[in-house]
Amino acid sequence: MATSAPSIATTATAINTPRSVSPSPTPTVPLQPTTTTTTTTTTTTAAAAPFPFPREYHFPPFFTRQPNQSTRHSQHAKWASLILSYCAHHRLYKLGLAGPAAEDLFHNRRIGRRLALADVREVLEFMRRDGRAEFVIGGGSGSGFGGDDEGDVVWIYWRTPEEWASLVEAWVDETAQKGAVLTLYELSQGEDTLGTARADDEGKISPFPPDAEFHGLDLELLQKALQVLVKRNKAQIFGQEDQLGVKFF
């Protein structure tokens, strides 16, 4: 990072008003850019459209730690919104700080700028306080981001465990699964949560029912969501660690 930050006055539209990153159970992405897209790619399990980076991503001051506290708060909010949007777009649940997704996010090759690791940690700590990130390894308890391990991995909650729990609960009600016993694998990967096609009376093929929002969800994150339902007395988890089951009430 540069020791003297460039003036941000000339790019006021890029960093001046923080975007809110409010929890929402809906599938909307917290940041909807309207302008440029990059040609960088990231490794995902399925082909996806390129992520449309917001225009401030192409301004050098966005990668420079701002000295003014108010402006730095705005900068953190915009980076947080960008990280949530990027991970939701690619359905990433964990972000490794030394992995290809982090390289794609924090290194803009077009303008030759990179967000320093210390500043990445500041943004993640900002997100943690907002309930949108949680430490996984390297740093112990998950209460902060003070470690020096460049292999750090972080949960990125573009939907929080509570939001995933609400989606599971809605699916249980809609599909009459109360009293049913399912394994975590069946919930995340099974046919019951995968939409299937059928023909209507006119022979038109349409998906029915649609894929459950949580189909393909990381099993560890699914377990976090189910623990929320347990606390609400809506579910019971039982079985061995490698074959956990859940019963819904």
Backbone as CSV, one residue per row, in Angstrom:
resi,resn,N_x,N_y,N_z,CA_x,CA_y,CA_z,C_x,C_y,C_z
1,MET,0.847,-1.191,0.000,0.000,0.000,0.000,0.878,1.235,0.000
2,ALA,0.483,2.301,-0.647,1.252,3.535,-0.685,1.209,4.193,0.676
3,THR,2.329,4.863,1.071,2.348,5.498,2.375,1.520,6.760,2.390
4,SER,1.371,7.453,1.276,0.508,8.630,1.213,-0.615,8.343,0.247
5,ALA,-1.829,8.348,0.765,-2.989,7.946,-0.033,-3.340,9.004,-1.039
6,PRO,-3.658,8.624,-2.279,-4.110,9.585,-3.281,-5.383,10.238,-2.814
7,SER,-5.564,11.484,-3.227,-6.806,12.172,-2.896,-7.961,11.462,-3.545
8,ILE,-9.022,11.353,-2.768,-10.189,10.642,-3.288,-11.241,11.593,-3.801
9,ALA,-10.935,12.901,-3.712,-11.940,13.886,-4.129,-12.290,13.768,-5.596
10,THR,-11.273,13.388,-6.411,-11.539,13.298,-7.857,-12.339,12.076,-8.225
11,THR,-12.515,11.171,-7.268,-13.310,9.959,-7.556,-14.402,9.818,-6.517
12,ALA,-15.065,10.931,-6.240,-16.079,10.937,-5.176,-17.204,9.977,-5.442
13,THR,-17.483,9.774,-6.732,-18.560,8.831,-7.041,-18.172,7.416,-6.719
14,ALA,-16.845,7.157,-6.629,-16.381,5.799,-6.354,-16.442,5.465,-4.873
15,ILE,-16.022,6.417,-4.017,-16.006,6.125,-2.587,-16.460,7.373,-1.845
16,ASN,-17.738,7.492,-1.562,-18.173,8.573,-0.694,-19.380,8.220,0.137
17,THR,-20.234,7.347,-0.344,-21.424,6.971,0.414,-21.438,5.475,0.600
18,PRO,-21.384,4.967,1.815,-21.331,3.506,2.027,-22.592,2.834,1.601
19,ARG,-22.399,1.720,0.887,-23.556,0.881,0.594,-23.873,0.059,1.814
20,SER,-25.133,-0.100,2.125,-25.508,-0.952,3.254,-25.405,-2.398,2.849
21,VAL,-25.007,-3.214,3.807,-24.936,-4.654,3.569,-25.897,-5.284,4.559
22,SER,-27.185,-5.199,4.289,-28.212,-5.623,5.233,-28.564,-7.075,5.021
23,PRO,-28.679,-7.841,6.111,-29.115,-9.234,5.966,-30.476,-9.301,5.335
24,SER,-30.644,-10.275,4.441,-31.934,-10.451,3.777,-32.109,-11.892,3.399
25,PRO,-33.279,-12.452,3.667,-33.495,-13.853,3.305,-33.779,-14.054,1.837
26,THR,-33.862,-12.962,1.098,-34.156,-13.095,-0.318,-32.884,-13.349,-1.083
27,PRO,-32.968,-13.911,-2.313,-31.768,-14.247,-3.062,-31.122,-13.070,-3.757
28,THR,-31.554,-11.820,-3.426,-30.955,-10.682,-4.081,-29.524,-10.518,-3.641
29,VAL,-28.672,-10.059,-4.563,-27.269,-9.845,-4.281,-27.093,-8.437,-3.771
30,PRO,-26.279,-8.210,-2.706,-26.233,-6.907,-2.093,-25.643,-5.809,-2.941
31,LEU,-24.980,-6.121,-4.029,-24.408,-5.085,-4.868,-24.748,-5.385,-6.307
32,GLN,-25.373,-4.432,-6.992,-25.746,-4.633,-8.380,-25.047,-3.606,-9.259
33,PRO,-23.829,-3.893,-9.706,-23.118,-2.940,-10.534,-23.807,-2.741,-11.862
34,THR,-23.569,-1.552,-12.451,-24.286,-1.212,-13.673,-23.368,-0.879,-14.831
35,THR,-22.031,-0.997,-14.598,-21.166,-0.538,-15.674,-20.215,-1.619,-16.137
36,THR,-18.902,-1.436,-15.907,-17.905,-2.264,-16.548,-17.856,-3.672,-16.003
37,THR,-17.335,-4.577,-16.820,-17.076,-5.942,-16.376,-15.622,-6.250,-16.660
38,THR,-15.045,-7.182,-15.912,-13.663,-7.558,-16.151,-13.611,-8.846,-16.930
39,THR,-12.420,-9.113,-17.454,-12.231,-10.344,-18.215,-11.535,-11.398,-17.381
40,THR,-11.284,-11.090,-16.085,-10.649,-12.091,-15.235,-11.616,-13.216,-14.967
41,THR,-11.061,-14.371,-14.661,-11.892,-15.544,-14.410,-11.555,-16.107,-13.051
42,THR,-12.426,-16.938,-12.540,-12.171,-17.635,-11.281,-12.542,-19.091,-11.446
43,THR,-11.961,-19.937,-10.625,-12.232,-21.361,-10.707,-13.489,-21.690,-9.938
44,THR,-14.498,-22.254,-10.599,-15.727,-22.672,-9.957,-16.057,-24.063,-10.427
45,THR,-17.008,-24.687,-9.732,-17.366,-26.049,-10.089,-18.261,-26.089,-11.313
46,ALA,-18.846,-24.994,-11.671,-19.706,-24.967,-12.839,-19.442,-23.686,-13.605
47,ALA,-19.693,-23.710,-14.917,-19.478,-22.541,-15.735,-20.418,-21.440,-15.285
48,ALA,-19.896,-20.224,-15.179,-20.711,-19.102,-14.745,-20.355,-17.885,-15.576
49,ALA,-21.304,-16.963,-15.686,-21.044,-15.721,-16.396,-19.989,-14.935,-15.635
50,PRO,-19.186,-14.125,-16.334,-18.178,-13.318,-15.638,-18.838,-12.412,-14.610
51,PHE,-18.178,-12.222,-13.495,-18.713,-11.348,-12.468,-18.563,-9.897,-12.892
52,PRO,-19.634,-9.110,-12.816,-19.545,-7.691,-13.207,-19.051,-6.832,-12.050
53,PHE,-17.766,-6.505,-12.075,-17.209,-5.670,-11.020,-17.767,-4.251,-11.109
54,PRO,-17.968,-3.586,-9.971,-18.472,-2.208,-9.990,-17.405,-1.240,-10.480
55,ARG,-17.824,-0.060,-10.870,-16.881,0.879,-11.492,-15.793,1.340,-10.543
56,GLU,-16.100,1.441,-9.200,-15.064,1.893,-8.285,-13.895,0.917,-8.216
57,TYR,-14.134,-0.343,-8.622,-13.075,-1.345,-8.619,-11.947,-0.954,-9.568
58,HIS,-12.223,-0.070,-10.517,-11.225,0.324,-11.508,-10.607,1.687,-11.211
59,PHE,-10.815,2.196,-9.982,-10.174,3.419,-9.529,-9.083,3.060,-8.528
60,PRO,-7.832,3.480,-8.762,-6.737,3.144,-7.840,-7.002,3.474,-6.382
61,PRO,-7.665,4.601,-6.030,-7.885,4.878,-4.602,-8.698,3.815,-3.883
62,PHE,-9.470,3.030,-4.619,-10.263,1.969,-3.994,-9.359,0.935,-3.321
63,PHE,-8.110,0.823,-3.789,-7.164,-0.163,-3.267,-6.197,0.459,-2.259
64,THR,-6.363,1.746,-1.981,-5.475,2.445,-1.061,-6.216,2.752,0.237
65,ARG,-5.626,2.378,1.350,-6.261,2.625,2.648,-6.449,4.118,2.844
66,GLN,-7.690,4.543,3.023,-7.996,5.952,3.148,-7.749,6.437,4.570
67,PRO,-7.065,7.593,4.731,-6.696,8.058,6.075,-7.871,8.631,6.858
68,ASN,-8.848,9.189,6.158,-9.997,9.764,6.832,-10.938,8.670,7.317
69,GLN,-11.348,8.734,8.581,-12.129,7.650,9.169,-13.462,7.442,8.460
70,SER,-14.148,8.528,8.148,-15.446,8.415,7.474,-15.293,7.802,6.087
71,THR,-14.279,8.243,5.349,-14.043,7.712,4.007,-13.608,6.258,4.065
72,ARG,-12.818,5.913,5.090,-12.372,4.528,5.233,-13.565,3.616,5.559
73,HIS,-14.516,4.097,6.362,-15.712,3.317,6.653,-16.486,3.052,5.365
74,SER,-16.600,4.082,4.527,-17.267,3.916,3.231,-16.527,2.913,2.358
75,GLN,-15.205,2.992,2.376,-14.380,2.065,1.607,-14.590,0.632,2.076
76,HIS,-14.612,0.425,3.394,-14.849,-0.910,3.940,-16.230,-1.431,3.539
77,ALA,-17.237,-0.561,3.611,-18.594,-0.980,3.257,-18.678,-1.392,1.797
78,LYS,-18.000,-0.664,0.919,-18.028,-1.004,-0.510,-17.278,-2.300,-0.781
79,TRP,-16.142,-2.507,-0.111,-15.424,-3.769,-0.273,-16.249,-4.932,0.269
80,ALA,-16.914,-4.731,1.400,-17.753,-5.786,1.966,-18.871,-6.157,0.999
81,SER,-19.516,-5.147,0.442,-20.589,-5.388,-0.519,-20.073,-6.119,-1.747
82,LEU,-18.883,-5.748,-2.206,-18.276,-6.408,-3.360,-17.979,-7.879,-3.052
83,ILE,-17.402,-8.159,-1.897,-17.072,-9.539,-1.527,-18.334,-10.390,-1.442
84,LEU,-19.381,-9.860,-0.823,-20.641,-10.603,-0.720,-21.226,-10.879,-2.103
85,SER,-21.214,-9.874,-2.956,-21.760,-10.040,-4.302,-20.970,-11.070,-5.107
86,TYR,-19.642,-10.987,-5.022,-18.765,-11.901,-5.758,-18.997,-13.341,-5.303
87,CYS,-19.038,-13.560,-3.999,-19.217,-14.918,-3.478,-20.616,-15.442,-3.778
88,ALA,-21.637,-14.588,-3.725,-22.990,-15.021,-4.083,-23.065,-15.380,-5.561
89,HIS,-22.415,-14.593,-6.409,-22.418,-14.852,-7.849,-21.832,-16.223,-8.158
90,HIS,-20.724,-16.547,-7.485,-20.034,-17.820,-7.727,-20.449,-18.905,-6.731
91,ARG,-21.411,-18.617,-5.874,-21.857,-19.535,-4.825,-20.657,-20.087,-4.044
92,LEU,-19.833,-19.157,-3.587,-18.711,-19.501,-2.722,-19.137,-19.276,-1.280
93,TYR,-18.864,-20.259,-0.435,-19.237,-20.148,0.965,-18.027,-19.837,1.845
94,LYS,-16.862,-20.236,1.384,-15.612,-19.939,2.089,-14.669,-19.231,1.127
95,LEU,-13.877,-18.341,1.681,-12.896,-17.604,0.890,-11.524,-17.820,1.499
96,GLY,-10.617,-18.462,0.741,-9.245,-18.632,1.194,-8.426,-17.422,0.781
97,LEU,-7.752,-16.798,1.723,-7.046,-15.556,1.435,-5.833,-15.769,0.538
98,ALA,-5.407,-17.026,0.365,-4.298,-17.312,-0.542,-4.789,-18.054,-1.787
99,GLY,-6.096,-18.128,-1.983,-6.663,-18.888,-3.088,-6.939,-18.055,-4.327
100,PRO,-7.358,-18.711,-5.414,-7.597,-18.016,-6.683,-8.741,-17.005,-6.614
101,ALA,-9.778,-17.274,-5.822,-10.882,-16.315,-5.729,-10.419,-15.018,-5.077
102,ALA,-9.618,-15.132,-4.023,-9.088,-13.934,-3.368,-8.172,-13.164,-4.316
103,GLU,-7.387,-13.887,-5.101,-6.527,-13.231,-6.090,-7.361,-12.473,-7.106
104,ASP,-8.444,-13.074,-7.538,-9.330,-12.433,-8.508,-9.991,-11.194,-7.920
105,LEU,-10.367,-11.290,-6.649,-11.067,-10.194,-5.978,-10.149,-9.020,-5.663
106,PHE,-9.014,-9.312,-5.075,-8.208,-8.263,-4.463,-7.048,-7.786,-5.330
107,HIS,-6.908,-8.358,-6.524,-5.848,-7.928,-7.431,-6.465,-7.536,-8.765
108,ASN,-6.469,-6.264,-9.053,-6.986,-5.764,-10.324,-5.806,-5.612,-11.290
109,ARG,-5.645,-6.584,-12.157,-4.515,-6.565,-13.074,-4.633,-5.447,-14.103
110,ARG,-5.858,-5.063,-14.414,-6.059,-4.025,-15.437,-5.385,-2.718,-15.030
111,ILE,-5.472,-2.362,-13.769,-4.868,-1.104,-13.315,-3.617,-1.350,-12.470
112,GLY,-3.260,-2.622,-12.296,-2.041,-2.952,-11.572,-2.091,-2.613,-10.096
113,ARG,-3.269,-2.800,-9.472,-3.401,-2.503,-8.050,-3.893,-3.729,-7.287
114,ARG,-3.423,-3.838,-6.051,-3.794,-4.957,-5.190,-4.121,-4.423,-3.795
115,LEU,-5.193,-4.957,-3.195,-5.500,-4.609,-1.812,-4.571,-5.405,-0.904
116,ALA,-3.818,-4.706,-0.078,-2.848,-5.361,0.801,-3.550,-6.310,1.761
117,LEU,-2.849,-7.382,2.163,-3.432,-8.382,3.040,-3.918,-7.765,4.343
118,ALA,-3.166,-6.814,4.896,-3.598,-6.162,6.134,-4.921,-5.442,5.939
119,ASP,-5.115,-4.858,4.767,-6.362,-4.146,4.489,-7.506,-5.124,4.199
120,VAL,-7.171,-6.275,3.582,-8.175,-7.321,3.396,-8.698,-7.763,4.760
121,ARG,-7.786,-7.944,5.709,-8.179,-8.362,7.052,-9.068,-7.316,7.725
122,GLU,-8.770,-6.039,7.495,-9.607,-4.977,8.059,-11.029,-5.066,7.515
123,VAL,-11.149,-5.317,6.216,-12.475,-5.432,5.602,-13.210,-6.642,6.180
124,LEU,-12.511,-7.768,6.314,-13.137,-8.973,6.852,-13.557,-8.796,8.306
125,GLU,-12.762,-8.060,9.066,-13.151,-7.764,10.444,-14.395,-6.872,10.464
126,PHE,-14.467,-5.936,9.538,-15.665,-5.089,9.374,-16.883,-5.967,9.086
127,MET,-16.703,-6.960,8.210,-17.797,-7.873,7.872,-18.149,-8.775,9.055
128,ARG,-17.140,-9.209,9.802,-17.410,-10.067,10.963,-18.289,-9.345,11.978
129,ARG,-17.984,-8.079,12.218,-18.783,-7.311,13.170,-20.226,-7.157,12.692
130,ASP,-20.411,-7.225,11.380,-21.755,-7.109,10.808,-22.428,-8.477,10.655
131,GLY,-21.741,-9.542,11.108,-22.316,-10.880,11.014,-22.221,-11.503,9.641
132,ARG,-21.325,-10.982,8.781,-21.235,-11.464,7.409,-19.944,-12.222,7.113
133,ALA,-19.129,-12.472,8.118,-17.903,-13.255,7.930,-17.566,-13.934,9.241
134,GLU,-16.860,-15.056,9.132,-16.432,-15.803,10.319,-15.158,-16.549,9.979
135,PHE,-14.187,-16.433,10.860,-12.906,-17.097,10.662,-13.074,-18.607,10.705
136,VAL,-12.346,-19.335,9.861,-12.425,-20.793,9.835,-11.162,-21.417,10.412
137,ILE,-10.005,-21.054,9.877,-8.742,-21.620,10.375,-7.713,-20.506,10.515
138,GLY,-6.686,-20.772,11.319,-5.590,-19.822,11.449,-5.986,-18.604,12.244
139,GLY,-6.009,-18.646,13.530,-6.460,-17.533,14.339,-7.344,-18.021,15.453
140,GLY,-7.623,-19.323,15.444,-8.234,-19.929,16.611,-9.733,-19.835,16.670
141,SER,-10.236,-18.971,17.543,-11.626,-19.028,17.974,-12.620,-18.492,16.973
142,GLY,-12.178,-17.726,15.993,-13.121,-17.145,15.055,-13.616,-15.786,15.501
143,SER,-12.974,-15.205,16.548,-13.431,-13.917,17.065,-12.768,-12.738,16.385
144,GLY,-11.781,-12.988,15.528,-11.116,-11.873,14.875,-10.228,-12.341,13.763
145,PHE,-9.510,-11.381,13.151,-8.676,-11.680,11.990,-7.266,-11.150,12.220
146,GLY,-6.711,-11.468,13.387,-5.411,-10.912,13.707,-4.241,-11.800,13.361
147,GLY,-4.457,-12.988,12.808,-3.369,-13.912,12.525,-2.536,-13.493,11.340
148,ASP,-1.404,-14.141,11.176,-0.502,-13.833,10.073,-0.441,-14.942,9.047
149,ASP,-1.295,-15.924,9.157,-1.281,-17.073,8.261,-1.941,-16.723,6.946
150,GLU,-1.158,-16.716,5.858,-1.692,-16.338,4.557,-2.605,-17.417,3.980
151,GLY,-2.707,-18.568,4.646,-3.625,-19.593,4.210,-4.975,-19.492,4.898
152,ASP,-5.246,-18.353,5.575,-6.504,-18.172,6.292,-7.697,-18.434,5.386
153,VAL,-8.732,-19.030,5.985,-9.986,-19.292,5.286,-11.108,-18.657,6.099
154,VAL,-12.036,-18.028,5.403,-13.092,-17.270,6.062,-14.443,-17.679,5.492
155,TRP,-15.426,-17.909,6.380,-16.799,-18.037,5.923,-17.257,-16.665,5.433
156,ILE,-17.886,-16.639,4.267,-18.490,-15.412,3.765,-19.996,-15.638,3.729
157,TYR,-20.712,-14.911,4.581,-22.147,-15.143,4.740,-22.952,-14.189,3.859
158,TRP,-22.966,-14.478,2.529,-23.885,-13.704,1.687,-25.318,-14.073,2.024
159,ARG,-25.518,-15.227,2.652,-26.695,-15.527,3.452,-26.185,-16.061,4.792
160,THR,-26.716,-15.535,5.857,-26.277,-15.982,7.183,-26.879,-17.349,7.495
161,PRO,-26.333,-18.061,8.487,-26.959,-19.323,8.893,-28.434,-19.157,9.245
162,GLU,-28.790,-18.023,9.845,-30.195,-17.774,10.176,-31.047,-17.647,8.915
163,GLU,-30.519,-17.019,7.895,-31.248,-16.881,6.627,-31.388,-18.227,5.921
164,TRP,-30.317,-19.032,5.937,-30.418,-20.379,5.370,-31.430,-21.212,6.154
165,ALA,-31.449,-21.057,7.470,-32.400,-21.795,8.300,-33.835,-21.452,7.922
166,SER,-34.097,-20.190,7.660,-35.450,-19.774,7.268,-35.846,-20.386,5.929
167,LEU,-34.893,-20.500,5.010,-35.176,-21.120,3.713,-35.471,-22.611,3.878
168,VAL,-34.700,-23.284,4.731,-34.958,-24.706,4.979,-36.328,-24.880,5.623
169,GLU,-36.634,-24.038,6.595,-37.922,-24.133,7.286,-39.082,-23.920,6.311
170,ALA,-38.934,-22.952,5.405,-39.987,-22.706,4.411,-40.151,-23.911,3.492
171,TRP,-39.040,-24.532,3.102,-39.096,-25.714,2.225,-39.780,-26.877,2.942
172,VAL,-39.489,-27.053,4.226,-40.132,-28.109,5.010,-41.642,-27.914,5.008
173,ASP,-42.088,-26.688,5.203,-43.531,-26.412,5.213,-44.156,-26.627,3.833
174,GLU,-43.480,-26.138,2.793,-44.028,-26.211,1.439,-44.095,-27.635,0.913
175,THR,-43.192,-28.497,1.358,-43.118,-29.857,0.830,-43.617,-30.901,1.828
176,ALA,-44.254,-30.442,2.903,-44.844,-31.348,3.902,-43.816,-32.341,4.441
177,GLN,-42.667,-31.821,4.861,-41.598,-32.681,5.375,-41.581,-32.767,6.897
178,LYS,-42.554,-32.159,7.555,-42.577,-32.258,9.014,-42.776,-33.718,9.425
179,GLY,-41.932,-34.172,10.338,-41.953,-35.560,10.761,-41.026,-36.441,9.954
180,ALA,-40.551,-35.935,8.816,-39.643,-36.717,7.967,-38.235,-36.692,8.547
181,VAL,-37.478,-37.736,8.233,-36.082,-37.817,8.635,-35.229,-37.848,7.375
182,LEU,-34.299,-36.920,7.273,-33.420,-36.822,6.108,-31.982,-36.683,6.584
183,THR,-31.049,-37.178,5.790,-29.644,-36.942,6.087,-29.266,-35.556,5.572
184,LEU,-28.171,-35.036,6.096,-27.705,-33.735,5.623,-27.347,-33.801,4.144
185,TYR,-26.795,-34.954,3.720,-26.446,-35.104,2.308,-27.702,-35.053,1.440
186,GLU,-28.781,-35.693,1.889,-30.020,-35.674,1.108,-30.565,-34.258,0.992
187,LEU,-30.427,-33.475,2.067,-30.898,-32.095,2.016,-30.082,-31.261,1.044
188,SER,-28.775,-31.456,1.061,-27.902,-30.626,0.243,-27.775,-31.119,-1.195
189,GLN,-27.752,-32.443,-1.385,-27.460,-32.992,-2.699,-28.546,-33.912,-3.246
190,GLY,-29.537,-34.228,-2.444,-30.514,-35.225,-2.852,-31.541,-34.737,-3.857
191,GLU,-32.278,-35.690,-4.426,-33.280,-35.368,-5.433,-34.453,-34.592,-4.856
192,ASP,-34.705,-34.751,-3.558,-35.836,-34.057,-2.944,-35.686,-32.546,-3.011
193,THR,-34.442,-32.062,-3.008,-34.226,-30.614,-3.069,-33.791,-30.152,-4.453
194,LEU,-33.753,-31.085,-5.397,-33.384,-30.750,-6.774,-34.641,-30.704,-7.620
195,GLY,-34.848,-29.581,-8.310,-36.033,-29.445,-9.145,-36.054,-30.478,-10.257
196,THR,-37.212,-30.998,-10.568,-37.377,-31.943,-11.667,-38.378,-31.387,-12.666
197,ALA,-38.246,-31.777,-13.898,-39.122,-31.270,-14.956,-40.325,-32.190,-15.149
198,ARG,-41.459,-31.587,-15.449,-42.639,-32.378,-15.778,-43.466,-31.602,-16.795
199,ALA,-44.330,-32.301,-17.525,-45.159,-31.660,-18.548,-46.500,-31.263,-17.936
200,ASP,-46.978,-30.062,-18.302,-48.299,-29.658,-17.845,-49.358,-30.222,-18.783
201,ASP,-50.620,-29.819,-18.597,-51.715,-30.368,-19.394,-51.575,-30.071,-20.882
202,GLU,-50.823,-29.032,-21.227,-50.625,-28.667,-22.634,-49.335,-29.248,-23.200
203,GLY,-48.670,-30.067,-22.408,-47.430,-30.689,-22.867,-46.202,-29.810,-22.723
204,LYS,-46.370,-28.664,-22.093,-45.241,-27.761,-21.900,-44.413,-28.220,-20.711
205,ILE,-43.101,-28.326,-20.942,-42.203,-28.770,-19.884,-41.820,-27.572,-19.022
206,SER,-41.990,-27.706,-17.735,-41.594,-26.637,-16.821,-41.038,-27.262,-15.553
207,PRO,-40.103,-26.570,-14.890,-39.526,-27.133,-13.662,-40.562,-27.179,-12.554
208,PHE,-40.674,-28.349,-11.916,-41.605,-28.477,-10.801,-41.159,-29.612,-9.886
209,PRO,-40.905,-29.370,-8.625,-40.796,-28.029,-8.049,-39.450,-27.420,-8.394
210,PRO,-39.245,-26.148,-8.171,-37.930,-25.560,-8.454,-36.887,-26.073,-7.476
211,ASP,-35.625,-25.926,-7.847,-34.553,-26.297,-6.919,-34.729,-25.542,-5.612
212,ALA,-34.519,-26.231,-4.504,-34.472,-25.538,-3.219,-33.267,-24.606,-3.225
213,GLU,-33.435,-23.443,-2.615,-32.346,-22.461,-2.593,-31.081,-23.031,-1.968
214,PHE,-31.249,-23.981,-1.035,-30.095,-24.508,-0.324,-29.533,-25.768,-0.975
215,HIS,-30.057,-26.169,-2.148,-29.478,-27.332,-2.830,-28.031,-27.014,-3.214
216,GLY,-27.120,-27.915,-2.848,-25.696,-27.693,-3.101,-24.984,-26.937,-1.998
217,LEU,-25.700,-26.611,-0.920,-25.100,-25.856,0.175,-23.985,-26.652,0.838
218,ASP,-22.922,-25.966,1.196,-21.828,-26.575,1.941,-22.402,-27.284,3.168
219,LEU,-22.011,-28.555,3.379,-22.606,-29.356,4.447,-22.344,-28.769,5.832
220,GLU,-21.183,-28.190,6.011,-20.881,-27.583,7.317,-21.759,-26.363,7.560
221,LEU,-21.979,-25.579,6.515,-22.856,-24.422,6.650,-24.308,-24.860,6.836
222,LEU,-24.703,-25.932,6.151,-26.049,-26.469,6.343,-26.244,-26.892,7.798
223,GLN,-25.220,-27.505,8.386,-25.330,-27.912,9.786,-25.484,-26.698,10.694
224,LYS,-24.797,-25.605,10.382,-24.959,-24.373,11.153,-26.402,-23.888,11.072
225,ALA,-26.986,-23.969,9.858,-28.373,-23.531,9.673,-29.333,-24.428,10.440
226,LEU,-29.072,-25.724,10.415,-29.948,-26.660,11.128,-29.865,-26.464,12.639
227,GLN,-28.694,-26.073,13.124,-28.564,-25.792,14.553,-29.457,-24.618,14.951
228,VAL,-29.651,-23.676,14.027,-30.575,-22.565,14.287,-31.988,-23.105,14.460
229,LEU,-32.376,-24.074,13.594,-33.711,-24.666,13.690,-33.859,-25.487,14.964
230,VAL,-32.771,-26.123,15.405,-32.806,-26.867,16.664,-33.125,-25.904,17.811
231,LYS,-32.468,-24.749,17.808,-32.711,-23.763,18.864,-34.146,-23.229,18.807
232,ARG,-34.736,-23.250,17.613,-36.133,-22.808,17.473,-37.124,-23.950,17.751
233,ASN,-36.601,-25.104,18.145,-37.430,-26.303,18.366,-38.170,-26.720,17.100
234,LYS,-37.511,-26.520,15.958,-38.080,-26.896,14.673,-37.417,-28.137,14.087
235,ALA,-36.336,-28.615,14.717,-35.612,-29.768,14.173,-34.811,-30.442,15.268
236,GLN,-34.443,-31.695,15.016,-33.569,-32.463,15.899,-32.506,-33.127,15.045
237,ILE,-31.244,-32.977,15.422,-30.125,-33.583,14.699,-29.635,-34.782,15.499
238,PHE,-29.380,-35.885,14.816,-28.926,-37.102,15.500,-28.043,-37.893,14.547
239,GLY,-27.418,-38.956,15.070,-26.574,-39.820,14.259,-25.100,-39.546,14.443
240,GLN,-24.290,-40.294,13.690,-22.850,-40.159,13.741,-22.397,-38.969,12.904
241,GLU,-21.164,-38.539,13.162,-20.632,-37.347,12.505,-20.632,-37.489,10.989
242,ASP,-20.367,-38.727,10.490,-20.290,-38.925,9.045,-21.642,-39.278,8.430
243,GLN,-22.681,-39.373,9.253,-24.008,-39.727,8.734,-25.071,-39.074,9.605
244,LEU,-25.019,-37.762,9.663,-25.972,-37.022,10.488,-27.341,-36.994,9.814
245,GLY,-28.366,-37.134,10.634,-29.724,-37.014,10.152,-30.451,-35.903,10.870
246,VAL,-31.554,-35.455,10.294,-32.336,-34.394,10.926,-33.821,-34.727,10.776
247,LYS,-34.554,-34.497,11.847,-36.006,-34.662,11.835,-36.621,-33.300,12.073
248,PHE,-37.624,-32.963,11.254,-38.257,-31.647,11.332,-39.575,-31.728,12.087
249,PHE,-39.869,-30.667,12.837,-41.116,-30.592,13.603,-41.962,-29.415,13.131
